[in-house]
Amino acid sequence: MLIILSSSAAWVIAGVAFMGMHTGIIEIYLMTYIAEVSLENQRKITIGGFGFCIRIGLFIVFLAGIWLPFRWLAVFGIIQICLFCLLTVFNPLSPVWYVQQGLDDKAKSTLLYLHGSEFDADTEIEKIKGETLSSKISWIESFRALKDWKVLKTILILSVIGILKECGGHEAMVSFSSHILENQQAMDPKVASLFYPIFLIIGAIVCILIMNYCKLKWLMITASIFQAISHISMAIYYLVTEHYLHCNTEYSQLCHTLAFWPISNLALYSFSFGFGWGLVYYALLGTMFTVHRELSTSITEIISCLSSYLIIMIFFYLLHNIGGFFTFLIFSGNYFLAVVFVYLFIN
């Protein structure tokens, strides 16, 4: 509503900030809910599917942005929010929540509704009781549980994973690649922006198809290697076009032809991110947290979002001060660090 009624850029920024805050709240709620209504052997793929749906949403909004001005995009967003609120009314309450309240009969009814009348709900309820407490856990108790190394270790590992996910500077990478497409290919920026979600979706589809057949750590390691290659390739592109071809002067036509290079890099980067970090991070969040899922997810998401903000600022600061070649080279090193960390700490 702030964006629809805005009369200045300040109101638009305020609307985006307000939206971002509540998007974070909804995202944590959804990850918690999906994890709690899923069976243990389904949790990885369903939370990964949540990440995939985010990619679909990105594509729809980017596509709508080709034709709609920003105020109508805000109206489009309000329609989706109203639909979301309506659908949540029909969602069954989490069986985990019922067990925490001591309402085993309602938990059993929900499990049978979700998984079919032949499902062994009693065994699942006993499993839930083994993972959680039989009474509601307060936030104070959850904070106290941070003293437990088993809880803290999980949060620390996932927080580092979240930071490493952002350390590739994927928002900055996409922004810079789109800038090249707009300037050297004279491409409409709204059309250029579609390259990112399209290849994210393709990567996410491949990830979902093979997620249950291989370890998550190898998906992340593979994605990290290809994202590092993409960064190194962008560094070489920047070196060639800025220091050897001088694209702003005599070689403008050749540089225009070479614009397939950043397009290819953007495709490789987006596919790799969707294939690995984009979905696997959510899958890890869903599978590693039990009793203190809400608090743990909140902490890791806050750290991830803060690191994303800082890394984008660092990316553009380095780009302005030391140039694209060294900036992309430095950021490629983050993924080699990610490979080492994932190999050592993720099962």
N, C-alpha and C positions, 0 to 999 in steps of 0.2 A: 504494500500500500504506500510505503514511503517513496518507492521508486515511481509509482504511478502518479502520485501527487507532487513529485519533486519539481522545484522551480530553479534549482541550481545544482552544480556538481556535488556540493557538500551533502545535499539530501540523498543523491544517488549513492554516494559512498556510505552514508549512514545506513541506507537500506540494504546495501550489499553486506555491510558488517553485521547488521542485525540478522540477516538471512544466514550468514555463515555461522554465527553462534548457535542458532537453532537447528541448522543442518547437522552440526556436530552432536547436538543432543539427540536428534532423531536417529542419527547413524549409530550411536552407542546403544540406544534402545532397540533398534532393529537387530544389531549383531547379537545382543543378549537374548532377545526373544527367539531368533532363529536357532541359536545354539541350544536353547532350553526346550524347544519343541521337536528338535531333531534327535534321532537315536545316535548313539556313540559312533556307529559305523557309517552314519550319514552326515555327520557334522562337518567333516572336511569339505565335502562336495557342496553342501547347502550354503555354507558360509562363503565358499568360493563363488557360488552362483550369485550371492548377494553382490560381490564385487563385479561380477559380469553385468548384472542389471544396472549398476552405476554407470558402466561404459555405454550401455544402450541408452540410458538417460542422457548422457553427455552428447551422444550422436544426435538424438532427437532435438535437443535444445540448440546445438550448433546448426542443425539443418533448418530449424524454425527461424534462427537468426538471419538466414539469408533473405527472408521475405519480410520479417516482422521488425518494426522499430522497437527500441528498448522498453517503452511503456507497454506495448502489446505483448512483449515477452514476459513482462511482469504479470499481466493478466493471464497469460498462458500458465505461468507458475502457480497463480492462485487457484486456477481450475484443478491443477494436479494436486495441490495441497488439500482442497476440499474433497477430492476423490479419495485421497489417502486417508483422511479422517473418517470418511464414510465407511471405507473398507475395514478399518481397524475395529469398528463396532461389531463386525461379524467374526472377528478373529477369536478363537477360543483362548482362554487364559492359559498361561504356561503351567504344565503339570509340575514343574519344579517349584513354582510359586505356591501351588496348592499343597504340595508336600511340606513346604516350609511352614504353612499355616496349620498343618495337621489334618488337612482335608483329603485323606487318601481316596475316598470314594469318588470325589469330583476329579481328582487326578487320574483315576482309573477310567472314568467316563471320557475324559479329554484324550487320553492315550488311545482308547478304542476308536474314538471319532477320527483321530489323526492317522492312525495306522491300520485300521480295519478291525472287524469283530473277532478275527482269529488271532489277534496279537496277544502275546503273553504280558499283559499289563502289570500283573503282580510282581513278576521278576524285574521289570523295568523300574517299578516304584522302589523296590529294595535296592536297586543299583543307584537310583537318585538319592536315596537316603544315605548310601555309602559315600556319595560325593559331596553332599551338602548337609546342613543341619536341619533338625525337625522343627525349628522355630525360626522366626524371621531374624535375619542378621542385620544389625544396625550399622550405620556408617562408622560410628565410633569403634565398634568391634572389628570392622573391616580394617580401619586404620591401625588398630592395635595388632592386627594379624600381620602387618608389614614387618614386625619384628621376627616373624617366622621366615627362616632362610628359604624354605621351599616356595613360599608365596613371593618373597622379594626377588628371588632368582628368576622366576618366570617373568615378572614385571621388567626386570633389568634386561633380560635377553630380548624380550619383545620390544622394549623401548629402543635398544640399540638397532634392532631390525628396522623399526620405524624410521630412525635417523638415517640409516644407510639407504633405505628406500628413497628418502628425500635427497640424499647427498648426491645423487646423479643429476639433481637440478632439472627434473623432467619438465616442470612448468617453464623454466628458463630456456631449456633446450627447444621446446616446442615454440616458444615465443620468438626465439632467434631464427629458427628455421622458417617460420611463417613470414618473418620480416624479409628474409632473402627471397621467398617466393613472391611476395608482393612487389619488391623493388626490382628484381632482375627478370622475373617472368611476367610482370605487369598483371599478376593474378589478383582477382578480387579477394581482399583479406578474409571475407566471410566464407568464400569457397576454399581458400587455402587452409582455413582452420579445420575443415572437415577431414583433412588427411590424418590428423591425430586420432580422433575417435574411431575412424574406420579401421585403422590398423590395430588399435587397441582391442576392438571387438574381435578381429580375426585372431589375434594372439590369445585372447581370453577363451574363444571357442576351442582352440587347440588345447589349451591348458585344461579345460573342463573335461575334454574327451580322454585325456591321458592321466588326469590327476590321481585317480584311484589305482593306477597301475605302476606308479613309481613314487619314490620318496620326494617329499616337498623340497628337501634341501637340494636335490639335483636339478629341480626346476629352477630354483633361485640361482644356483651356480651357473647353469647354462645361460639364463637370462642375463646375469651379470657380465659374463664374458662377451656376449653379443652387444650389450649396451656399452661396454668399454671400447669395443671395436668401433661402434658408431661415433663415440666421442673422439677417438683418435682420428677417424676419417674426417670428421668436421674440422678438427685442428689442421689437418693437411689441406683441406679445402680452403680454409681461411688463409693459411700461409701462401698457397698458390695464387689465389685471387687478389690478395692485398699486397703481396710483396714481389710477385713475379709478373703477373698479368696486368696489374694496375687497372682494375675494372672500371674505375671512374673516368678513365681517359681513353687510350687508344684501343683497348681490347674489349670494349663494351659488348660487341656482338658475340665474341667467343665466350665471354662470361655469361651472356644470356643463354648460350647453348649448354654451358656447364651447369646450369641450374638444376639439371636432373640429379646432380650429386647431392645437394641438401635434401631433395625430395626422397631419394633413395635412403639417405641417412635417417630421415624422419620416419620413413616406413619401417626400417629395421629397428629403430629405437622404440617406436610405439608398439610394434609387434612384440618385441622382447619384453617390454614393460608389462603389457597385457598378459603375456605368456607366463611370466615369472612373478615379479614383485607385486604387480597389481592385484592378482587374485590370491596368491599364496599367503600374503600378509594377513588378509582377512581369514583365510582358512586356519592359520596359526592362532589367531585371536579366538576363534571359535572352539579349537580343540584343546588349548592349553589351560584355560581358566575354568575353575569349577565353583568352589564356595564363594569366592570373592570376585566373581566375574565382572560385576558392574564397576567396582572400584578399579580393578586391574585394567579393564578396557578403557576407562576414562583417563587414567594416568598415561597409558601408552599413546592414546590418541592425542592428548594434549601435547605431549612431548613431540610427537610426530608432526603436528600442525605448527608448533613453534619452530621446529627445525626447518620446516618447509619455508616459512616466512624468512628466516635468517639466511638460508641457503640461496634463495632467490636474490636477496639483497647483495650477498657476497658475490654471486655469479656476475651480476651486472656491474658491481664495483670493479671486479677483476677485469671484466671485458673492457671497461672504459680505461683502465689504468695500465694493464699489461698486454691487452690485445686478445683477439680470439684464439690464436694458436696456443698460447700458454694456458689460457683459461680452460679450453676444452681438454688440453693435455692433463691439467691438474685434476679436473673432474673425472677423467677416465680412471685416474688412480684410485678414486673412491670405490669403484666397482671391484678392483683387485683386492682391496681391503675387505670388501663385502664377501668375496669368494672365500677368503681365509676364515673370517668370522663364522660364516654359515657352515663351512666344513667342520669347524671345531666344536660349535655349540648347538647346532640343530640336528636332531636325530632323523 
